[in-house]
């Protein structure tokens, strides 16, 4: 037996791992965006209100704090492309090869919102946020199917790969991230959140009787 | 100039399943073993403690437990005359990172291999004739038999505390198990998990259709369990956070739950994390590995001398290390010569969502990665391929893996993707939708291979591994065959509508949507050094003190989940190192 090999090493300056979840920052009523400008913030709120509107089925995205979720995500490493391979050269490729743009999520939002507002101004003389709900739906549908385009960036990629995806995350994510206020989106679909203990229930194809629980232990 | 570290008997590159298996087996044999892991250290507590880890945003939306592609990734193209582009975001496959590797975020389906798959070329030739193998398909036997591997499948299942029901114990067929199962030496360590609604409906429907459902073997413990190393598992509670997540309950088998507590007690074992290995060093003959060179957390190059080198990283990194170290001859798709990078394969997955009436509760938020019912009526050569005209097969299952809304709520065909119509659809379907799938083999082809990318480099300045792969006609025809069966089973289960993905002729490999992390091949095992990189003991044909583990040694893509075979091959290799190699170091097979 040979002893004396170096033990597990933690690099200098690294903090020891913790069992604490991500910080608890639920949505607040008087939120001021950190990343988005006031013009961009108006777009995010307007788009969110159309993607997940208030209706008879359940709460809308804006009332649950989804825009706050997206603004806060702009402060994470993901928003700078830090979990993606972002080295060049960048070439256009068939869609099935995935994301090939050099734009980070932050840049997607900055350029994407500007391009959409520019198109709205050109056609309707108003920014997206000032259009009627029916006009906004029409613009979003055209962007989604690729019939409304920009020379600046792929608007359909911005829409499907960023805006719509992040709106859904905020709506259905844990309330600690700023959206899904009071777990209202979970209640709408019958998702019990992070109860994470179903041994007694899994063998029975019946309605689950309990309401949701969030990561910070709140009950809905 | 690299710092030179104190020599060790064995250096292991990568510390997931195969690294942990090889480390404990060789450390128990008295060798001085050092494992190098490029990622972080990790343990159930604190890393996967409740409620920290059950966070869909952190784990599923932001790939918290997966490889950070900004450090290193691969490039991909469909054919050898195309320009490859980088795999910039996680999509089709999910490499892990850190101590435990992909053994942390896997689901736990724990299958073996079908004996005929290990000698597929011989088997197909015997039953259908050599002409049945299409041009360009580079089928070859694996050089090892099921009987040789059986004790090591058994060993790995005992370590994992695998839940299941035997269908064939030493040739005695048993009710309730898989009637197509190859002979096992004994029953599974634990009984099957409880069937969730999807699995119960699948079993009933497939039974009525005349197929043969059985409980899928799962490395998710159905009962409290103590394994041969003395490590303890707790029963799975179907929390619904399995694939993409670390296990909160010590129920899913991982290196941390089944091996590391015992390994860390051995004084002749050491682990260095944040050690990214750049290459395997060889002496001036090129026939002896002298150790490895790695970059440490500070960015310094360190040379680690060792008497034996074990490549135990994930598939991608093992193959790239062989190529960037210049060991063995790189495969040339034009001449068919060379072996490193040859027979690169994947797996095909058809996934069909089933939508039921409001009275049928599926409760997809409950589940476990490995729980399910499956049929093997169309696996490997369990059915007559003559009339079908393709080679290959797959397992069809009704699993309920656990799903939350950030991971995506499947919706019936024609549903809107946003707005009020979308809201109505998610509300109506979330509790009443299930999923069935066919996971199918992927044969090896002359034009599907791995090499080093000429353009793109990683954060360490090393060329990225380049994948050249696309679906081929044989496999797509098989997939269409499975699409018909899935549709038949979905209807029999009572689905009022279905949506999903069935690969059809003309479809290309789409790298965007997740389908399977089961990439394989590239350093195939075999009996012939002209077509394989390692011999049947996973020993390099070129440097006898170098062993290469992982799914990269597969000679073609099998239909089963690969971890059971990957673990068994690691135990088989370790046993032969202990019994033969250590007594007389040198080639265990003479070419």
Interface residues (C-beta under 8 A of the other chain):
Chain A: X1 X2 X3 X5 X6 X7 X8 X9 X10 X11 X12 X14 X17 X18 X19 X20 X21 X22 X50 X51 X52 X53 X55 X57 X58 X76 X78 X81 X82 X83 X84 X85 X86 X87 X89 X91 X93 X94 X95 X96 X97 X98 X99 X100 X137 X140 X144 X164 X167 X168 X169 X172 X173 X174 X177 X185 X186 X188 X189 X190 X191 X192 X194 X196 X197 X198 X199 X201 X202 X203 X205 X206 X207 X208 X215 X216 X217
Chain B: X6 X8 X9 X30 X32 X34 X40 X41 X42 X45 X46 X47 X49 X50 X51 X52 X54 X55 X56 X57 X58 X61 X62 X63 X68 X69 X70 X73 X76 X83 X85 X86 X87 X88 X89 X91 X194 X195 X196 X197 X200 X235 X236 X237 X238 X239 X240 X241 X248 X267 X268 X269 X270 X271 X272 X273 X274 X297 X298 X360 X361 X362 X363 X365 X366 X367 X404 X405 X406 X409 X417 X418 X419 X420 X422 X423 X424 X426 X427 X430 X431 X455 X456 X457 X508 X509 X510 X511 X512
